[in-house]
């Protein structure tokens, strides 16, 4: 018999999420057992490329956004957004779709 020496604290209920199903993104086989930094960056760049190539309201783009919002630190995303605005972002992004 295995004893639980360090019991988990009780889960705190958040009223605005009580009736919603909260799920995270599925695992990506390209990034197994690795630091999540590459997956974070790749998902952010994929989202920006999707937005620019297919348009901001295309049905495929929200999946990339969901991934990077779930795994990327907010400070990184803010910095990347500023770099895109300043034209100093490291990745090559296509021109915005007209």
SULRA-V144144 format. One record per residue. RES is the residue in one small letter. PSI is psi as a letter, one per 20 degrees, with the letter a starting at -180 (NA if undefined). Layout:
res->RES psi->PSI
res->RES psi->PSI
//
This chain:
res->x psi->p
res->x psi->p
res->x psi->q
res->x psi->n
res->x psi->h
res->x psi->n
res->x psi->q
res->x psi->q
res->x psi->q
res->x psi->q
res->x psi->p
res->x psi->p
res->x psi->p
res->x psi->o
res->x psi->g
res->x psi->i
res->x psi->j
res->x psi->g
res->x psi->j
res->x psi->q
res->x psi->p
res->x psi->p
res->x psi->q
res->x psi->r
res->x psi->q
res->x psi->q
res->x psi->q
res->x psi->p
res->x psi->i
res->x psi->i
res->x psi->l
res->x psi->p
res->x psi->k
res->x psi->r
res->x psi->p
res->x psi->i
res->x psi->g
res->x psi->g
res->x psi->g
res->x psi->g
res->x psi->g
res->x psi->g
res->x psi->h
res->x psi->g
res->x psi->g
res->x psi->g
res->x psi->g
res->x psi->g
res->x psi->g
res->x psi->g
res->x psi->g
res->x psi->h
res->x psi->g
res->x psi->i
res->x psi->q
res->x psi->h
res->x psi->j
res->x psi->q
res->x psi->h
res->x psi->h
res->x psi->h
res->x psi->h
res->x psi->g
res->x psi->h
res->x psi->g
res->x psi->g
res->x psi->g
res->x psi->h
res->x psi->h
res->x psi->h
res->x psi->i
res->x psi->p
res->x psi->p
res->x psi->h
res->x psi->h
res->x psi->g
res->x psi->g
res->x psi->g
res->x psi->g
res->x psi->h
res->x psi->g
res->x psi->g
res->x psi->h
res->x psi->g
res->x psi->h
res->x psi->i
res->x psi->k
res->x psi->j
res->x psi->q
res->x psi->h
res->x psi->q
res->x psi->o
res->x psi->p
res->x psi->r
res->x psi->q
res->x psi->q
res->x psi->p
res->x psi->NA
//
